[in-house]
Amino acid sequence: MKRIPLVIALVGAAVMLAVPPFLKSYGIYLFSYWLVFVIATMGLNLTVGYAGQKSLGHAAFFGIGAYTVAILLKAGVSFWLGLPLAMLGCFVIGLIIGFPALRVQTIYLAFATLGFNTAVWLVLRNEEWLTGGTFGINNIARPSLFGLSLDGNLAYYYFVLGVTVLLGALLWGLLRSPWGKAFTALRDNPIRAESLGVNIQAYTLLSFAIGAVYAGIAGALFASLVQFIEPAPFTVGASIMMYLMVVLGGPGYFFGPLLGSAVGVLLPEWLRFAQAWYLFVFGVAVILLMLWLPDGLLSIPDRIRAKRHAREAAAQRAAAAARVGVV
């Protein structure tokens, strides 16, 4: 069981490296689209799964990253300058949005972040002088890397894959550092964490800020991937979908975003054979998953292990009772 995450990682790496060159243009685009949401939900998983905060505003940071890069590219600024500016903006706004979490929790915090998402969406929709409003921003250029053009779908896919691996490695290191232990302590029992010297205010703010940075990076990559953005992908519904991806994959599991985003992005495409019914089939599949696996798909090994331990404990109790009866 302990080797399952490693096996998943190796199989996933082999698929993501070897399969795309054999796909058509739309298939490569779909893999890139999936990886963008993997990055976004990695940040949300840190906020929700590891730090235990409730956020329904993640799509707002996704949109801030996308529009920041798109606007700067249109102004003649390089992607490699626009990206860090988008990250900085998301980090600062994430810190600010984290302040309500210091006073309210659970459903009240979710509603606060939902309100933030709605406010950002209204700005994107109504401030046409800056965002283009419902007309959006088109002809968003893709960056070049060390003089190599990333205009091709396959080249851009491998670029997004490299960014995903890099951000995954950074998150892996963070979660295994004292910061990661502080985040999980904050999730499990804030009062006990504070009694052990964890600054719960600082780590609450950081969980929102770091999660926002991941969403901002994903938004920047999304803008160059689709090369046209308008407000529709950044609604509250998109935030709920990202939250669903985290829950489906398994909140607090490192590979949860990888699997949850596949369910949210790739599964609907595979279900298109059902034509008009595919969204209904997708919705029913999600409901059944939540009924049978409320802790997400990656909780399956833990559930199997727990059942095995329960059987072993029951067998030990039965054997002990039998010995007592014999005596």
C-alpha atoms as a printed R data frame, in Angstrom:
    type eleno elety resid chain resno       x       y       z
1   ATOM     1    CA   MET     A     1   0.000   0.000   0.000
2   ATOM     2    CA   LYS     A     2   2.812   2.379   0.790
3   ATOM     3    CA   ARG     A     3   4.106   2.033  -2.774
4   ATOM     4    CA   ILE     A     4   0.796   3.007  -4.390
5   ATOM     5    CA   PRO     A     5   1.561   6.785  -4.592
6   ATOM     6    CA   LEU     A     6   4.953   6.018  -6.192
7   ATOM     7    CA   VAL     A     7   3.349   3.650  -8.706
8   ATOM     8    CA   ILE     A     8   0.706   6.280  -9.537
9   ATOM     9    CA   ALA     A     9   3.426   8.894 -10.048
10  ATOM    10    CA   LEU     A    10   5.523   6.668 -12.336
11  ATOM    11    CA   VAL     A    11   2.569   5.522 -14.432
12  ATOM    12    CA   GLY     A    12   1.268   9.074 -14.690
13  ATOM    13    CA   ALA     A    13   4.691  10.395 -15.727
14  ATOM    14    CA   ALA     A    14   5.039   7.727 -18.418
15  ATOM    15    CA   VAL     A    15   1.582   8.488 -19.813
16  ATOM    16    CA   MET     A    16   2.072  12.256 -19.818
17  ATOM    17    CA   LEU     A    17   5.456  12.018 -21.533
18  ATOM    18    CA   ALA     A    18   4.779   9.299 -24.076
19  ATOM    19    CA   VAL     A    19   1.112   9.640 -25.086
20  ATOM    20    CA   PRO     A    20   0.666  13.292 -26.286
21  ATOM    21    CA   PRO     A    21   2.889  13.008 -29.426
22  ATOM    22    CA   PHE     A    22   0.471  10.362 -30.733
23  ATOM    23    CA   LEU     A    23  -2.633  12.472 -30.104
24  ATOM    24    CA   LYS     A    24  -4.376  14.864 -32.442
25  ATOM    25    CA   SER     A    25  -4.306  18.604 -31.816
26  ATOM    26    CA   TYR     A    26  -7.447  18.592 -29.657
27  ATOM    27    CA   GLY     A    27  -6.138  15.724 -27.538
28  ATOM    28    CA   ILE     A    28  -2.916  17.626 -26.822
29  ATOM    29    CA   TYR     A    29  -4.939  20.734 -26.001
30  ATOM    30    CA   LEU     A    30  -7.096  18.711 -23.612
31  ATOM    31    CA   PHE     A    31  -4.043  17.344 -21.781
32  ATOM    32    CA   SER     A    32  -2.678  20.902 -21.442
33  ATOM    33    CA   TYR     A    33  -6.063  22.091 -20.174
34  ATOM    34    CA   TRP     A    34  -6.058  19.286 -17.589
35  ATOM    35    CA   LEU     A    35  -2.572  20.217 -16.344
36  ATOM    36    CA   VAL     A    36  -3.630  23.853 -15.944
37  ATOM    37    CA   PHE     A    37  -6.374  22.712 -13.580
38  ATOM    38    CA   VAL     A    38  -3.963  20.386 -11.797
39  ATOM    39    CA   ILE     A    39  -1.860  23.449 -10.935
40  ATOM    40    CA   ALA     A    40  -4.906  25.459  -9.839
41  ATOM    41    CA   THR     A    41  -6.271  22.664  -7.641
42  ATOM    42    CA   MET     A    42  -2.841  21.995  -6.112
43  ATOM    43    CA   GLY     A    43  -3.128  25.466  -4.605
44  ATOM    44    CA   LEU     A    44  -6.728  24.884  -3.519
45  ATOM    45    CA   ASN     A    45  -5.744  21.542  -1.995
46  ATOM    46    CA   LEU     A    46  -3.181  23.358   0.150
47  ATOM    47    CA   THR     A    47  -5.829  25.822   1.347
48  ATOM    48    CA   VAL     A    48  -8.669  23.328   1.784
49  ATOM    49    CA   GLY     A    49  -7.104  19.896   2.175
50  ATOM    50    CA   TYR     A    50  -4.005  20.681   4.231
51  ATOM    51    CA   ALA     A    51  -4.886  23.912   6.065
52  ATOM    52    CA   GLY     A    52  -8.570  23.084   6.515
53  ATOM    53    CA   GLN     A    53  -9.962  26.410   5.234
54  ATOM    54    CA   LYS     A    54 -13.140  26.698   3.157
55  ATOM    55    CA   SER     A    55 -12.743  28.621  -0.076
56  ATOM    56    CA   LEU     A    56 -15.189  29.107  -2.939
57  ATOM    57    CA   GLY     A    57 -13.252  31.943  -4.541
58  ATOM    58    CA   HIS     A    58 -10.382  30.123  -6.237
59  ATOM    59    CA   ALA     A    59 -11.585  30.914  -9.762
60  ATOM    60    CA   ALA     A    60 -11.193  34.616  -8.944
61  ATOM    61    CA   PHE     A    61  -7.423  34.183  -8.494
62  ATOM    62    CA   PHE     A    62  -7.423  32.034 -11.637
63  ATOM    63    CA   GLY     A    63  -9.013  34.965 -13.475
64  ATOM    64    CA   ILE     A    64  -6.691  37.564 -11.927
65  ATOM    65    CA   GLY     A    65  -3.668  35.617 -13.161
66  ATOM    66    CA   ALA     A    66  -5.150  35.178 -16.635
67  ATOM    67    CA   TYR     A    67  -6.202  38.802 -17.092
68  ATOM    68    CA   THR     A    68  -2.986  40.226 -15.610
69  ATOM    69    CA   VAL     A    69  -0.845  38.370 -18.142
70  ATOM    70    CA   ALA     A    70  -3.250  39.008 -21.021
71  ATOM    71    CA   ILE     A    71  -3.457  42.756 -20.359
72  ATOM    72    CA   LEU     A    72   0.307  43.087 -19.966
73  ATOM    73    CA   LEU     A    73   0.962  41.080 -23.137
74  ATOM    74    CA   LYS     A    74  -1.377  43.379 -25.039
75  ATOM    75    CA   ALA     A    75   0.599  46.331 -23.638
76  ATOM    76    CA   GLY     A    76   3.822  44.851 -25.023
77  ATOM    77    CA   VAL     A    77   5.147  43.455 -21.737
78  ATOM    78    CA   SER     A    78   6.910  40.088 -21.836
79  ATOM    79    CA   PHE     A    79   5.136  37.002 -20.505
80  ATOM    80    CA   TRP     A    80   8.140  36.411 -18.233
81  ATOM    81    CA   LEU     A    81   7.543  39.773 -16.568
82  ATOM    82    CA   GLY     A    82   3.772  39.461 -16.547
83  ATOM    83    CA   LEU     A    83   3.856  36.046 -14.834
84  ATOM    84    CA   PRO     A    84   5.722  37.167 -11.664
85  ATOM    85    CA   LEU     A    85   3.531  40.289 -11.504
86  ATOM    86    CA   ALA     A    86   0.447  38.065 -11.641
87  ATOM    87    CA   MET     A    87   1.918  35.866  -8.912
88  ATOM    88    CA   LEU     A    88   2.678  38.879  -6.732
89  ATOM    89    CA   GLY     A    89  -0.800  40.318  -7.223
90  ATOM    90    CA   CYS     A    90  -2.442  37.002  -6.338
91  ATOM    91    CA   PHE     A    91  -0.216  36.607  -3.274
92  ATOM    92    CA   VAL     A    92  -1.126  40.052  -1.918
93  ATOM    93    CA   ILE     A    93  -4.849  39.653  -2.640
94  ATOM    94    CA   GLY     A    94  -4.733  36.129  -1.181
95  ATOM    95    CA   LEU     A    95  -3.316  37.544   2.054
96  ATOM    96    CA   ILE     A    96  -6.113  40.102   2.178
97  ATOM    97    CA   ILE     A    97  -8.815  37.508   1.491
98  ATOM    98    CA   GLY     A    98  -7.340  35.332   4.236
99  ATOM    99    CA   PHE     A    99  -8.270  37.881   6.907
100 ATOM   100    CA   PRO     A   100 -11.949  36.835   7.075
101 ATOM   101    CA   ALA     A   101 -10.695  33.332   7.938
102 ATOM   102    CA   LEU     A   102  -9.278  34.778  11.179
103 ATOM   103    CA   ARG     A   103 -12.807  35.664  12.312
104 ATOM   104    CA   VAL     A   104 -15.205  33.254  10.607
105 ATOM   105    CA   GLN     A   105 -14.970  29.587   9.679
106 ATOM   106    CA   THR     A   106 -16.799  26.764   7.855
107 ATOM   107    CA   ILE     A   107 -19.823  27.851   5.807
108 ATOM   108    CA   TYR     A   108 -19.460  31.537   6.730
109 ATOM   109    CA   LEU     A   109 -15.918  31.622   5.336
110 ATOM   110    CA   ALA     A   110 -17.115  29.850   2.191
111 ATOM   111    CA   PHE     A   111 -19.741  32.545   1.657
112 ATOM   112    CA   ALA     A   112 -17.166  35.292   2.218
113 ATOM   113    CA   THR     A   113 -14.880  33.862  -0.475
114 ATOM   114    CA   LEU     A   114 -17.889  33.326  -2.739
115 ATOM   115    CA   GLY     A   115 -18.685  37.023  -2.434
116 ATOM   116    CA   PHE     A   116 -15.097  37.868  -3.362
117 ATOM   117    CA   ASN     A   117 -15.347  35.679  -6.472
118 ATOM   118    CA   THR     A   118 -18.573  37.397  -7.499
119 ATOM   119    CA   ALA     A   119 -17.009  40.850  -7.044
120 ATOM   120    CA   VAL     A   120 -13.988  39.940  -9.196
121 ATOM   121    CA   TRP     A   121 -16.227  38.465 -11.901
122 ATOM   122    CA   LEU     A   122 -18.297  41.662 -11.994
123 ATOM   123    CA   VAL     A   123 -15.132  43.725 -12.447
124 ATOM   124    CA   LEU     A   124 -13.992  41.468 -15.298
125 ATOM   125    CA   ARG     A   125 -17.409  41.716 -16.930
126 ATOM   126    CA   ASN     A   126 -18.147  45.414 -16.510
127 ATOM   127    CA   GLU     A   127 -14.791  47.226 -16.749
128 ATOM   128    CA   GLU     A   128 -14.556  47.064 -20.529
129 ATOM   129    CA   TRP     A   129 -11.825  49.715 -20.718
130 ATOM   130    CA   LEU     A   130  -9.479  47.298 -18.942
131 ATOM   131    CA   THR     A   131 -10.736  43.757 -19.477
132 ATOM   132    CA   GLY     A   132 -12.740  44.047 -22.680
133 ATOM   133    CA   GLY     A   133 -15.881  43.046 -20.782
134 ATOM   134    CA   THR     A   134 -17.943  40.348 -22.463
135 ATOM   135    CA   PHE     A   135 -15.933  40.835 -25.656
136 ATOM   136    CA   GLY     A   136 -12.846  39.589 -23.845
137 ATOM   137    CA   ILE     A   137  -9.216  39.755 -24.920
138 ATOM   138    CA   ASN     A   138  -8.085  37.798 -27.978
139 ATOM   139    CA   ASN     A   139  -4.855  36.984 -29.787
140 ATOM   140    CA   ILE     A   140  -3.011  36.310 -26.530
141 ATOM   141    CA   ALA     A   141   0.517  35.290 -27.464
142 ATOM   142    CA   ARG     A   142   2.277  32.206 -26.202
143 ATOM   143    CA   PRO     A   143   5.719  32.743 -24.685
144 ATOM   144    CA   SER     A   144   9.069  31.597 -25.966
145 ATOM   145    CA   LEU     A   145  11.590  29.795 -23.773
146 ATOM   146    CA   PHE     A   146  15.342  30.268 -24.302
147 ATOM   147    CA   GLY     A   147  14.623  31.384 -27.853
148 ATOM   148    CA   LEU     A   148  12.390  28.373 -28.583
149 ATOM   149    CA   SER     A   149   8.844  29.143 -29.715
150 ATOM   150    CA   LEU     A   150   6.015  27.540 -27.741
151 ATOM   151    CA   ASP     A   151   3.343  28.351 -30.320
152 ATOM   152    CA   GLY     A   152   2.837  24.693 -31.229
153 ATOM   153    CA   ASN     A   153   0.358  22.728 -29.128
154 ATOM   154    CA   LEU     A   154   2.839  19.962 -28.314
155 ATOM   155    CA   ALA     A   155   5.625  22.389 -27.368
156 ATOM   156    CA   TYR     A   156   3.262  24.350 -25.138
157 ATOM   157    CA   TYR     A   157   2.001  21.119 -23.567
158 ATOM   158    CA   TYR     A   158   5.518  20.094 -22.532
159 ATOM   159    CA   PHE     A   159   6.084  23.594 -21.177
160 ATOM   160    CA   VAL     A   160   2.937  23.363 -19.031
161 ATOM   161    CA   LEU     A   161   3.978  19.859 -17.961
162 ATOM   162    CA   GLY     A   162   7.378  21.154 -16.857
163 ATOM   163    CA   VAL     A   163   5.771  23.969 -14.868
164 ATOM   164    CA   THR     A   164   3.392  21.457 -13.253
165 ATOM   165    CA   VAL     A   165   6.253  19.181 -12.197
166 ATOM   166    CA   LEU     A   166   8.247  22.125 -10.842
167 ATOM   167    CA   LEU     A   167   5.312  23.468  -8.829
168 ATOM   168    CA   GLY     A   168   4.496  19.962  -7.620
169 ATOM   169    CA   ALA     A   169   8.075  19.518  -6.397
170 ATOM   170    CA   LEU     A   170   7.944  22.867  -4.589
171 ATOM   171    CA   LEU     A   171   4.663  21.921  -2.921
172 ATOM   172    CA   TRP     A   172   6.041  18.487  -1.981
173 ATOM   173    CA   GLY     A   173   8.994  20.140  -0.263
174 ATOM   174    CA   LEU     A   174   6.731  22.675   1.458
175 ATOM   175    CA   LEU     A   175   4.424  19.993   2.827
176 ATOM   176    CA   ARG     A   176   7.352  18.052   4.260
177 ATOM   177    CA   SER     A   177   8.855  21.116   5.897
178 ATOM   178    CA   PRO     A   178   7.841  22.543   9.296
179 ATOM   179    CA   TRP     A   179   5.427  24.767   7.360
180 ATOM   180    CA   GLY     A   180   3.575  21.715   6.059
181 ATOM   181    CA   LYS     A   181   3.306  20.253   9.559
182 ATOM   182    CA   ALA     A   182   1.965  23.602  10.787
183 ATOM   183    CA   PHE     A   183  -0.686  23.622   8.040
184 ATOM   184    CA   THR     A   184  -1.915  20.130   8.953
185 ATOM   185    CA   ALA     A   185  -1.876  21.010  12.659
186 ATOM   186    CA   LEU     A   186  -4.026  24.040  11.846
187 ATOM   187    CA   ARG     A   187  -6.464  21.786  10.002
188 ATOM   188    CA   ASP     A   188  -6.662  19.068  12.644
189 ATOM   189    CA   ASN     A   189  -6.998  21.208  15.770
190 ATOM   190    CA   PRO     A   190  -6.321  24.965  15.700
191 ATOM   191    CA   ILE     A   191  -6.459  25.321  19.497
192 ATOM   192    CA   ARG     A   192  -3.930  22.553  20.063
193 ATOM   193    CA   ALA     A   193  -1.749  23.925  17.254
194 ATOM   194    CA   GLU     A   194  -1.708  27.352  18.894
195 ATOM   195    CA   SER     A   195  -0.837  25.793  22.274
196 ATOM   196    CA   LEU     A   196   2.159  24.137  20.587
197 ATOM   197    CA   GLY     A   197   3.440  27.490  19.322
198 ATOM   198    CA   VAL     A   198   1.983  27.543  15.799
199 ATOM   199    CA   ASN     A   199   1.047  31.056  14.724
200 ATOM   200    CA   ILE     A   200  -2.376  30.139  13.397
201 ATOM   201    CA   GLN     A   201  -3.069  33.651  12.083
202 ATOM   202    CA   ALA     A   202   0.076  33.690   9.961
203 ATOM   203    CA   TYR     A   203  -0.408  30.172   8.606
204 ATOM   204    CA   THR     A   204  -4.066  30.808   7.817
205 ATOM   205    CA   LEU     A   205  -3.099  33.842   5.731
206 ATOM   206    CA   LEU     A   206  -0.242  31.962   4.082
207 ATOM   207    CA   SER     A   207  -2.506  29.058   3.108
208 ATOM   208    CA   PHE     A   208  -4.720  31.464   1.170
209 ATOM   209    CA   ALA     A   209  -1.804  33.427  -0.313
210 ATOM   210    CA   ILE     A   210   0.180  30.406  -1.541
211 ATOM   211    CA   GLY     A   211  -2.976  28.765  -2.896
212 ATOM   212    CA   ALA     A   212  -3.777  32.015  -4.726
213 ATOM   213    CA   VAL     A   213  -0.301  32.092  -6.314
214 ATOM   214    CA   TYR     A   214  -0.819  28.590  -7.736
215 ATOM   215    CA   ALA     A   215  -4.186  29.665  -9.137
216 ATOM   216    CA   GLY     A   216  -2.601  32.805 -10.632
217 ATOM   217    CA   ILE     A   217   0.093  30.763 -12.387
218 ATOM   218    CA   ALA     A   218  -2.573  28.397 -13.714
219 ATOM   219    CA   GLY     A   219  -4.580  31.384 -14.978
220 ATOM   220    CA   ALA     A   220  -1.549  32.807 -16.785
221 ATOM   221    CA   LEU     A   221  -0.916  29.469 -18.496
222 ATOM   222    CA   PHE     A   222  -4.617  29.177 -19.310
223 ATOM   223    CA   ALA     A   223  -4.662  32.573 -21.029
224 ATOM   224    CA   SER     A   224  -1.788  31.629 -23.344
225 ATOM   225    CA   LEU     A   225  -3.262  28.172 -23.924
226 ATOM   226    CA   VAL     A   226  -6.698  29.282 -25.137
227 ATOM   227    CA   GLN     A   227  -5.398  32.635 -26.503
228 ATOM   228    CA   PHE     A   228  -8.760  34.253 -25.792
229 ATOM   229    CA   ILE     A   229 -10.299  35.009 -22.413
230 ATOM   230    CA   GLU     A   230 -13.613  36.445 -21.274
231 ATOM   231    CA   PRO     A   231 -15.320  36.409 -17.856
232 ATOM   232    CA   ALA     A   232 -17.282  33.135 -18.191
233 ATOM   233    CA   PRO     A   233 -14.500  30.717 -17.042
234 ATOM   234    CA   PHE     A   234 -14.011  32.638 -13.783
235 ATOM   235    CA   THR     A   235 -17.487  32.494 -12.251
236 ATOM   236    CA   VAL     A   236 -18.504  31.076  -8.873
237 ATOM   237    CA   GLY     A   237 -19.479  27.920 -10.742
238 ATOM   238    CA   ALA     A   238 -15.844  27.471 -11.786
239 ATOM   239    CA   SER     A   239 -14.753  27.819  -8.141
240 ATOM   240    CA   ILE     A   240 -17.274  25.178  -7.095
241 ATOM   241    CA   MET     A   241 -15.987  22.889  -9.847
242 ATOM   242    CA   MET     A   242 -12.398  23.319  -8.613
243 ATOM   243    CA   TYR     A   243 -13.528  22.578  -5.061
244 ATOM   244    CA   LEU     A   244 -15.279  19.476  -6.381
245 ATOM   245    CA   MET     A   245 -12.073  18.366  -8.112
246 ATOM   246    CA   VAL     A   246 -10.180  18.582  -4.816
247 ATOM   247    CA   VAL     A   247 -12.889  16.652  -2.951
248 ATOM   248    CA   LEU     A   248 -13.151  13.971  -5.645
249 ATOM   249    CA   GLY     A   249  -9.400  13.388  -5.763
250 ATOM   250    CA   GLY     A   250  -9.043  13.443  -1.994
251 ATOM   251    CA   PRO     A   251  -8.463  16.595   0.084
252 ATOM   252    CA   GLY     A   252  -5.160  16.385   1.907
253 ATOM   253    CA   TYR     A   253  -3.728  13.807  -0.530
254 ATOM   254    CA   PHE     A   254  -0.806  15.079  -2.586
255 ATOM   255    CA   PHE     A   255  -1.950  13.389  -5.816
256 ATOM   256    CA   GLY     A   256  -5.586  14.297  -5.209
257 ATOM   257    CA   PRO     A   257  -5.566  17.270  -7.647
258 ATOM   258    CA   LEU     A   258  -4.098  15.078 -10.390
259 ATOM   259    CA   LEU     A   259  -6.907  12.557 -10.140
260 ATOM   260    CA   GLY     A   260  -9.672  15.017  -9.271
261 ATOM   261    CA   SER     A   261  -8.843  17.264 -12.232
262 ATOM   262    CA   ALA     A   262  -8.888  14.222 -14.522
263 ATOM   263    CA   VAL     A   263 -12.419  13.456 -13.309
264 ATOM   264    CA   GLY     A   264 -13.488  17.085 -13.739
265 ATOM   265    CA   VAL     A   265 -11.791  17.806 -17.080
266 ATOM   266    CA   LEU     A   266 -11.188  14.536 -18.917
267 ATOM   267    CA   LEU     A   267 -14.155  12.417 -17.769
268 ATOM   268    CA   PRO     A   268 -16.794  14.756 -19.297
269 ATOM   269    CA   GLU     A   269 -14.954  14.505 -22.622
270 ATOM   270    CA   TRP     A   270 -14.895  10.706 -22.441
271 ATOM   271    CA   LEU     A   271 -18.620  10.731 -21.691
272 ATOM   272    CA   ARG     A   272 -19.510  12.732 -24.802
273 ATOM   273    CA   PHE     A   273 -20.539   9.489 -26.484
274 ATOM   274    CA   ALA     A   274 -23.733   9.908 -24.426
275 ATOM   275    CA   GLN     A   275 -24.376  13.129 -26.416
276 ATOM   276    CA   ALA     A   276 -27.107  15.164 -24.694
277 ATOM   277    CA   TRP     A   277 -26.998  12.918 -21.616
278 ATOM   278    CA   TYR     A   278 -23.300  13.189 -20.878
279 ATOM   279    CA   LEU     A   279 -23.638  15.941 -18.265
280 ATOM   280    CA   PHE     A   280 -26.357  13.946 -16.529
281 ATOM   281    CA   VAL     A   281 -24.144  10.825 -16.545
282 ATOM   282    CA   PHE     A   282 -21.230  12.881 -15.221
283 ATOM   283    CA   GLY     A   283 -23.358  14.328 -12.426
284 ATOM   284    CA   VAL     A   284 -24.654  10.896 -11.385
285 ATOM   285    CA   ALA     A   285 -21.095   9.502 -11.408
286 ATOM   286    CA   VAL     A   286 -19.928  12.332  -9.133
287 ATOM   287    CA   ILE     A   287 -22.858  11.777  -6.721
288 ATOM   288    CA   LEU     A   288 -22.121   8.050  -6.492
289 ATOM   289    CA   LEU     A   289 -18.439   8.739  -5.855
290 ATOM   290    CA   MET     A   290 -19.300  11.134  -3.037
291 ATOM   291    CA   LEU     A   291 -21.696   8.620  -1.478
292 ATOM   292    CA   TRP     A   292 -19.232   5.737  -1.536
293 ATOM   293    CA   LEU     A   293 -15.983   7.677  -1.172
294 ATOM   294    CA   PRO     A   294 -16.626  10.894   0.799
295 ATOM   295    CA   ASP     A   295 -12.864  11.324   1.347
296 ATOM   296    CA   GLY     A   296 -12.049  11.076  -2.351
297 ATOM   297    CA   LEU     A   297 -10.687   8.453  -4.717
298 ATOM   298    CA   LEU     A   298  -7.253   8.356  -3.101
299 ATOM   299    CA   SER     A   299  -8.823   7.330   0.210
300 ATOM   300    CA   ILE     A   300  -9.448   3.841  -1.240
301 ATOM   301    CA   PRO     A   301  -6.081   2.400  -0.023
302 ATOM   302    CA   ASP     A   302  -6.671   3.838   3.456
303 ATOM   303    CA   ARG     A   303 -10.180   2.383   3.574
304 ATOM   304    CA   ILE     A   304  -8.876  -1.048   2.529
305 ATOM   305    CA   ARG     A   305  -6.131  -0.829   5.142
306 ATOM   306    CA   ALA     A   306  -8.620   0.229   7.832
307 ATOM   307    CA   LYS     A   307 -10.921  -2.692   7.003
308 ATOM   308    CA   ARG     A   308  -8.010  -5.133   7.142
309 ATOM   309    CA   HIS     A   309  -6.937  -3.784  10.531
310 ATOM   310    CA   ALA     A   310 -10.530  -4.031  11.765
311 ATOM   311    CA   ARG     A   311 -10.726  -7.681  10.669
312 ATOM   312    CA   GLU     A   312  -7.410  -8.454  12.339
313 ATOM   313    CA   ALA     A   313  -8.523  -6.746  15.553
314 ATOM   314    CA   ALA     A   314 -11.819  -8.641  15.501
315 ATOM   315    CA   ALA     A   315  -9.961 -11.926  14.994
316 ATOM   316    CA   GLN     A   316  -7.650 -11.117  17.920
317 ATOM   317    CA   ARG     A   317 -10.613 -10.300  20.152
318 ATOM   318    CA   ALA     A   318 -12.334 -13.545  19.142
319 ATOM   319    CA   ALA     A   319  -9.158 -15.531  19.859
320 ATOM   320    CA   ALA     A   320  -8.753 -13.811  23.247
321 ATOM   321    CA   ALA     A   321 -12.386 -14.545  24.112
322 ATOM   322    CA   ALA     A   322 -11.916 -18.181  23.129
323 ATOM   323    CA   ARG     A   323  -8.846 -18.493  25.369
324 ATOM   324    CA   VAL     A   324 -10.762 -16.980  28.277
325 ATOM   325    CA   GLY     A   325 -13.619 -19.443  27.667
326 ATOM   326    CA   VAL     A   326 -11.212 -22.380  27.673
327 ATOM   327    CA   VAL     A   327  -9.660 -21.231  30.949
